[in-house]
């Protein structure tokens, strides 16, 4: 991470890692570039942590809890207030233009004006006890699986679903009370009771006059979204009401990251596995296990080397007995990647990948690589000890039709932020770029693209809004990742199966 406040203990260190990922994701939405996003995130994170610590100190001194948000939404609010400070002090050119318009509108004023006029969702979340508010936020907005949230908060996994249901009910009650406390005109007041009754029943139909009123009144529409727990609208009501500008875009980013298993943070501060939250931690392999794996791989390699091969078939992969140079067999008709794996991998890879006995990592006795789960399938990634990648197919033999620039924007002890900019010589209706990390790096979050990672091989696919590229045009993706031992920049990239040259 950048220069952030020093964690007070191991628990806070783990919380910092989890929260930083969320803060940087929202800061990236709020700014016009990666460098500005990193600076905004750093300033907001520092300010938010100091604010949280001051609130905790006041609670210990007075013994009275003040209404406050759980850590992640508190820090996201800090991003918004820091962006407002940038706008006020002449740094608005570094912010997203739409955010600048929002900051100078009445919508932004609701978050800093009289408390009773602030969004109902924000007030309702503050009124919950912090553990309850954290449970609701992590499940509904961060889109983390309930078992993982239960472990993180120290809850009984069996009873977590029932507790979540109770917290949702509490949140609804707090929102209903806050809605009634809001200064409103006679028209809104006359619909308050009907709105409560309609939103309580999943099968109740909304009367036409109430529907027309909700279409005209922003405050009542926000309250209706918070009161209606059925229908799947609660996450959007929370994100939009608590964060404000960009809340729905942030929600979509977190959902996509969770679906791809690219969520940030660690499930256990004491056991740093480097894995995404959605995936089970790979078991740690002791020295004896590594020796056994080496013996098994050596035996398999010797057996394969003694098997007869028909040179005329062309369908069998040549397996060598010396540890390492094993070439994966691609699926018929599927172009294999031209990426070359040169780095020394870690002893225990986050996901099972082909590896040589010399490295002592997990091995796959099958001679075939695992295809990527992305729409354009690629062959499996060779082991960390191998100097040769899969044999280039006809799609990758020709002259390069694209140019790639890889930039490490920021780096901290166990993570980094990078961008990949691609210039295509040909027009594209859609695109998918791929590269192979040399040092076992893992992508944890990506924007302006959808990431998939299989071992050290990464593919990034286009979003709907940026899939068309004109001839000579450029596009880019940015991402956060983790690294251990080394963070070498990959120098072999592909675009839709064809090779790209790398800019120096």
C-alpha positions in Angstrom: 0.0 0.0 0.0 1.1 3.7 -0.2 2.1 5.6 2.8 -1.0 5.0 5.0 -1.5 5.1 8.8 0.3 2.4 10.7 -2.0 -0.4 11.9 -2.3 -0.6 15.6 -2.5 -4.4 15.7 -2.8 -7.5 13.4 -6.5 -7.2 13.2 -6.4 -3.7 12.0 -3.7 -4.6 9.5 -6.0 -7.2 8.0 -8.9 -4.6 8.0 -6.6 -2.1 6.2 -5.9 -4.5 3.4 -9.7 -5.3 3.0 -10.7 -1.6 3.1 -8.0 -0.3 0.8 -9.2 -2.4 -2.0 -12.7 -0.9 -1.7 -11.4 2.7 -1.3 -9.2 2.5 -4.3 -12.1 1.0 -6.4 -14.3 4.0 -5.6 -11.5 6.5 -5.9 -10.9 5.2 -9.4 -14.5 5.9 -10.3 -14.1 9.5 -9.0 -11.0 10.5 -10.8 -9.7 11.0 -14.4 -6.6 8.8 -14.1 -4.8 6.1 -12.2 -2.3 8.4 -10.5 -5.1 10.7 -9.3 -7.1 7.7 -8.1 -4.1 6.5 -6.0 -3.6 9.9 -4.4 -7.3 10.5 -3.7 -7.6 7.0 -2.2 -4.5 7.6 0.0 -5.8 11.0 1.3 -9.3 9.7 1.9 -8.1 6.5 3.6 -5.8 8.5 6.0 -8.5 10.9 6.9 -11.1 8.2 7.3 -8.9 6.1 9.6 -8.1 9.1 11.8 -11.8 9.9 12.0 -12.7 6.3 13.0 -10.0 6.2 15.6 -11.2 9.5 17.1 -14.8 8.2 17.3 -13.6 5.0 19.0 -11.6 7.1 21.5 -14.6 9.3 22.3 -16.7 6.2 22.9 -14.2 4.8 25.3 -13.9 8.1 27.2 -17.6 8.9 27.5 -19.0 5.3 27.4 -21.6 6.5 24.9 -21.7 5.3 21.3 -22.1 7.9 18.7 -24.0 7.1 15.4 -21.5 6.1 12.9 -20.9 3.9 9.8 -18.9 0.6 9.7 -15.4 0.9 8.4 -15.8 0.5 4.6 -18.8 2.8 4.0 -17.2 5.3 6.4 -14.0 5.3 4.2 -16.1 5.6 1.0 -17.8 8.7 2.4 -14.3 10.0 3.1 -13.5 9.5 -0.6 -16.5 11.7 -1.5 -15.6 14.4 1.1 -12.0 14.4 0.0 -13.1 14.8 -3.6 -15.2 17.8 -2.6 -12.2 19.3 -0.9 -10.2 18.9 -4.2 -13.0 20.6 -6.1 -13.0 23.5 -3.6 -9.2 23.9 -3.6 -8.6 24.0 -7.4 -7.9 20.3 -8.1 -11.2 19.6 -9.7 -9.6 18.9 -13.1 -8.3 15.6 -11.6 -11.9 14.4 -10.9 -14.4 12.8 -13.1 -16.4 15.6 -14.9 -19.8 14.1 -13.9 -18.7 14.0 -10.3 -17.8 17.7 -10.5 -21.3 18.5 -11.7 -22.7 16.4 -8.9 -20.5 18.0 -6.2 -21.9 21.5 -7.2 -25.5 20.4 -7.2 -28.2 20.1 -4.5 -27.8 16.3 -4.5 -24.3 16.7 -2.9 -25.6 19.2 -0.4 -28.0 16.6 1.1 -24.9 14.8 2.5 -23.6 17.8 4.3 -26.8 19.6 5.1 -29.2 19.2 8.1 -29.1 15.5 9.3 -32.9 15.1 8.9 -32.6 15.9 5.2 -29.9 13.3 4.5 -30.7 10.1 2.6 -32.8 7.6 4.6 -30.3 4.7 3.8 -27.4 6.6 5.2 -29.3 7.5 8.4 -30.7 4.0 8.8 -27.3 2.3 8.5 -25.8 4.7 11.0 -28.6 3.8 13.5 -27.6 0.1 13.5 -25.0 -1.3 15.9 -21.7 -1.4 14.0 -21.5 -5.3 13.8 -25.0 -5.4 12.4 -24.3 -2.6 9.9 -21.0 -4.3 8.8 -22.9 -7.6 8.2 -25.5 -5.9 6.1 -22.9 -3.9 4.1 -20.5 -6.8 3.4 -23.3 -9.1 2.1 -25.5 -6.6 0.2 -23.0 -4.2 -1.2 -19.6 -5.9 -1.2 -21.3 -9.0 -2.4 -19.2 -11.4 -0.3 -20.6 -14.8 0.4 -22.3 -15.1 3.8 -20.0 -17.9 5.2 -17.0 -15.7 4.5 -18.6 -12.7 6.2 -19.6 -14.8 9.2 -16.0 -15.9 9.6 -14.7 -12.4 9.3 -17.2 -11.0 11.9 -16.8 -14.0 14.2 -20.4 -15.2 13.8 -21.8 -18.7 13.9 -22.0 -19.7 10.2 -25.1 -21.9 10.9 -27.0 -19.0 12.4 -25.6 -16.3 10.1 -28.5 -16.5 7.6 -31.1 -16.0 10.3 -29.1 -13.1 11.8 -28.8 -11.5 8.4 -32.6 -11.6 8.1 -33.0 -10.0 11.5 -30.6 -7.2 10.6 -32.5 -6.5 7.4 -35.6 -6.2 9.4 -33.9 -3.8 11.8 -32.6 -1.7 8.9 -36.1 -1.4 7.5 -37.5 -0.3 10.9 -34.7 2.3 11.2 -35.4 3.6 7.7 -39.1 3.7 8.3 -38.6 5.7 11.5 -36.2 8.1 9.8 -38.6 8.6 6.9 -41.3 9.6 9.3 -38.9 12.0 11.1 -38.0 13.7 7.8 -39.6 17.1 7.4 -42.1 16.5 4.5 -45.1 18.3 3.0 -48.7 17.2 3.5 -48.8 15.1 0.3 -45.8 13.0 1.3 -47.2 12.6 4.8 -50.5 11.3 3.5 -48.7 8.5 1.6 -46.3 7.5 4.5 -48.6 4.9 6.0 -49.7 3.5 2.7 -46.0 3.2 1.6 -45.2 1.3 4.8 -48.1 -1.2 4.2 -47.3 -1.8 0.5 -43.6 -2.4 1.0 -44.1 -4.9 3.8 -45.9 -7.4 1.7 -44.1 -9.1 -1.2 -47.3 -9.6 -3.1 -48.9 -6.2 -2.6 -49.5 -4.1 -5.6 -48.6 -0.4 -5.6 -51.7 1.8 -6.2 -51.5 4.1 -9.2 -51.6 7.3 -7.2 -48.7 6.1 -5.0 -46.7 5.1 -8.0 -47.2 8.6 -9.5 -46.2 10.2 -6.2 -43.0 8.0 -6.1 -42.1 9.1 -9.6 -42.3 12.7 -8.6 -40.7 12.6 -5.0 -37.1 11.6 -4.7 -37.2 11.3 -0.9 -40.2 9.0 -0.9 -38.8 6.9 -3.7 -35.5 6.5 -1.7 -37.5 5.5 1.4 -39.5 3.0 -0.7 -36.3 1.3 -1.9 -35.1 0.9 1.7 -38.4 -0.4 3.0 -39.0 -3.0 0.3 -36.7 -5.8 1.4 -38.0 -8.2 -1.3 -37.3 -7.9 -5.0 -33.5 -7.5 -4.8 -33.4 -3.8 -4.6 -31.8 -3.4 -1.2 -28.1 -3.4 -2.4 -28.8 -0.6 -4.8 -30.7 1.4 -2.2 -27.8 1.0 0.3 -25.0 1.8 -2.2 -26.9 4.8 -3.8 -28.0 6.2 -0.5 -24.9 5.8 1.6 -22.2 6.5 -1.0 -24.0 9.0 -3.2 -22.5 9.7 -6.6 -21.2 6.6 -8.3 -22.8 4.3 -5.7 -24.4 2.1 -8.3 -21.3 1.9 -10.4 -19.3 0.9 -7.3 -21.9 -1.8 -6.5 -21.6 -3.2 -10.0 -17.8 -3.3 -9.7 -17.9 -5.1 -6.4 -20.4 -7.6 -7.7 -18.3 -8.4 -10.8 -15.2 -8.7 -8.7 -17.0 -11.1 -6.3 -18.4 -13.2 -9.1 -14.9 -13.5 -10.6 -13.4 -14.3 -7.2 -11.3 -11.1 -7.3 -12.3 -9.6 -4.1 -9.7 -7.9 -2.0 -8.7 -8.4 1.6 -7.8 -11.6 3.5 -10.0 -14.0 5.3 -7.5 -14.6 8.0 -4.8 -12.1 9.1 -2.7 -14.9 10.6 -2.6 -17.0 7.5 -1.7 -14.9 4.5 -2.6 -17.2 1.6 -2.7 -14.5 -1.1 -6.0 -15.9 -2.4 -9.1 -14.1 -3.3 -11.9 -14.1 -0.8 -14.2 -16.3 -2.9 -11.7 -19.2 -3.3 -10.7 -21.9 -0.8 -7.2 -21.6 0.5 -4.8 -24.1 -1.0 -3.4 -26.4 1.7 0.1 -25.6 2.8 2.5 -28.3 1.7 5.3 -29.3 4.1 8.8 -30.3 3.1 7.9 -34.0 3.2 5.0 -33.3 0.8 7.3 -31.5 -1.6 9.7 -34.4 -1.7 6.9 -36.9 -2.3 5.6 -34.7 -5.1 9.1 -34.5 -6.6 9.4 -38.3 -6.6 5.9 -38.8 -8.2 6.7 -36.3 -10.9 10.1 -37.8 -11.7 8.5 -41.2 -11.9 5.8 -40.0 -14.3 8.3 -38.2 -16.4 10.5 -41.3 -16.7 7.5 -43.5 -17.6 6.4 -41.1 -20.3 9.9 -40.8 -21.7 10.0 -44.6 -22.2 6.7 -44.7 -24.1 6.9 -45.2 -27.9 5.8 -42.3 -30.0 4.8 -42.2 -33.6 6.5 -39.2 -35.2 4.1 -39.2 -38.0 1.0 -38.7 -35.9 1.7 -35.2 -34.8 -1.0 -35.5 -32.2 1.1 -36.5 -29.1 3.1 -34.1 -27.0 6.8 -34.9 -26.5 7.4 -35.5 -22.8 10.9 -35.2 -21.4 12.4 -37.0 -18.5 14.4 -34.0 -17.3 12.4 -31.9 -14.8 10.7 -29.0 -16.5 10.4 -28.8 -20.3 6.9 -30.3 -20.7 4.8 -28.7 -23.4 1.0 -28.6 -23.0 -1.2 -29.9 -25.8 -3.7 -27.4 -27.0 -7.2 -28.3 -28.0 -7.6 -29.0 -31.8 -8.2 -25.7 -33.6 -7.6 -23.5 -30.6 -4.7 -21.1 -30.8 -2.2 -21.5 -28.0 -0.7 -18.4 -26.3 2.7 -17.1 -27.3 3.5 -16.0 -23.8 6.8 -17.3 -22.4 7.0 -18.2 -18.7 10.5 -17.2 -17.5 10.2 -16.4 -13.8 10.8 -18.7 -10.8 7.3 -19.4 -9.3 6.6 -19.7 -5.6 6.7 -23.1 -3.9 3.0 -23.2 -3.4 1.0 -21.7 -6.2 -2.4 -20.1 -5.3 -4.0 -22.4 -7.9 -2.8 -25.8 -9.2 -0.7 -25.3 -12.3 1.8 -27.5 -14.1 5.2 -27.3 -12.5 8.5 -29.1 -12.6 9.9 -31.3 -9.8 12.8 -29.0 -9.4 10.6 -26.2 -8.1 8.8 -28.4 -5.7 5.4 -27.0 -6.5 2.1 -28.8 -7.1 2.1 -30.8 -10.3 -0.6 -32.1 -12.7 0.1 -35.6 -14.0 -2.0 -35.0 -17.0 0.1 -33.8 -20.0 -2.6 -31.4 -21.1 -3.0 -27.8 -19.9 -6.2 -26.5 -18.4 -8.1 -24.2 -20.8 -9.0 -20.7 -19.7 -12.6 -20.2 -18.7 -12.8 -17.0 -20.8 -14.7 -17.0 -24.1 -11.5 -17.3 -26.2 -9.9 -20.5 -24.8 -6.1 -20.7 -24.5 -3.9 -23.6 -23.8 -2.5 -24.4 -20.3 0.4 -22.4 -18.9 3.8 -24.2 -18.7 5.5 -24.7 -15.4 7.6 -22.0 -13.7 10.8 -23.8 -14.6 10.1 -24.1 -18.3 11.8 -21.8 -20.8 9.5 -22.7 -23.6 5.8 -21.8 -23.9 3.3 -23.7 -26.0 4.2 -23.8 -29.7 2.9 -20.7 -31.4 -0.1 -21.4 -33.6 -0.7 -19.9 -37.0 -2.7 -17.1 -35.4 0.4 -15.9 -33.5 3.1 -16.5 -36.1 2.4 -13.5 -38.3 3.6 -9.9 -37.8 2.3 -8.2 -34.7 -0.9 -6.1 -35.3 -0.9 -4.4 -31.9 1.4 -2.7 -29.5 1.1 -3.0 -25.7 2.4 -0.7 -22.9 2.4 -2.1 -19.4 2.8 0.3 -16.5 3.1 -0.4 -12.8 1.3 2.7 -11.4 2.0 2.0 -7.7 3.5 -0.8 -5.6 3.5 -1.6 -1.9 4.9 -4.6 0.1 2.4 -7.2 -1.0 0.4 -5.5 -3.8 0.5 -3.3 -6.7 -1.6 -1.3 -9.2 -0.9 -1.6 -13.0 -2.4 -0.6 -16.3 -2.2 -2.3 -19.8 -2.7 0.0 -22.8 -3.2 -1.6 -26.2 -3.0 0.1 -29.6 -4.5 -2.0 -32.4 -3.6 -1.6 -36.1 -6.9 -3.1 -37.1 -10.5 -2.2 -36.2 -12.0 -4.4 -33.5 -15.6 -5.3 -32.8 -14.5 -6.8 -29.5 -11.2 -7.7 -27.8 -9.5 -10.0 -25.3 -5.9 -9.5 -24.2 -3.8 -12.0 -22.5 -0.4 -12.2 -20.7 1.5 -14.5 -18.4 3.0 -13.4 -15.2 6.5 -14.6 -14.5 6.5 -14.2 -10.7 3.2 -15.7 -9.6 1.3 -12.4 -9.4 -2.4 -12.5 -8.9 -5.0 -10.1 -10.2 -7.4 -9.1 -7.4 -9.5 -6.4 -9.1 -9.9 -5.0 -12.7 -11.7 -2.1 -14.2 -12.5 -1.4 -17.8 -12.3 -5.1 -18.4 -13.4 -8.5 -17.1 -10.5 -10.6 -15.7 -10.0 -14.3 -15.6 -6.8 -16.0 -14.3 -5.7 -19.6 -14.7 -2.4 -20.1 -12.9 -0.1 -17.4 -14.1 -2.1 -16.8 -17.3 -4.4 -13.7 -17.3 -7.0 -12.8 -19.8 -8.9 -9.5 -19.8 -12.1 -9.2 -21.9 -13.9 -6.1 -23.1 -16.8 -4.4 -21.4 -19.9 -3.5 -23.4 -19.0 0.2 -23.5 -15.4 -0.2 -24.8 -15.4 -3.3 -27.0 -15.3 -1.4 -30.3 -11.9 0.0 -31.3 -11.1 1.9 -34.5 -8.0 1.1 -36.6 -5.0 2.7 -34.9 -7.1 3.3 -31.8 -6.2 2.4 -28.2 -7.9 0.9 -25.2 -6.7 0.2 -21.7 -7.5 -1.8 -18.5 -6.3 -1.2 -15.0 -6.1 -3.6 -12.2 -4.9 -4.3 -8.6 -2.8 -7.3 -7.8 -0.7 -9.1 -5.3 2.9 -10.2 -5.6 5.3 -12.2 -3.4 9.1 -12.3 -4.0 9.1 -10.5 -7.3 6.9 -8.3 -9.5 8.5 -8.5 -13.0 6.5 -6.9 -15.8 5.2 -9.4 -18.4 6.8 -8.8 -21.8 4.6 -11.1 -24.0 1.1 -10.2 -24.7 -1.7 -11.4 -27.1 -4.7 -9.7 -28.6 -7.5 -12.0 -29.7 -5.0 -14.8 -30.0 -2.4 -12.8 -32.1 0.9 -11.6 -30.6 1.6 -8.0 -29.7 4.8 -6.0 -29.5 5.7 -4.5 -26.2 6.5 -0.8 -25.8 9.7 0.0 -23.9 
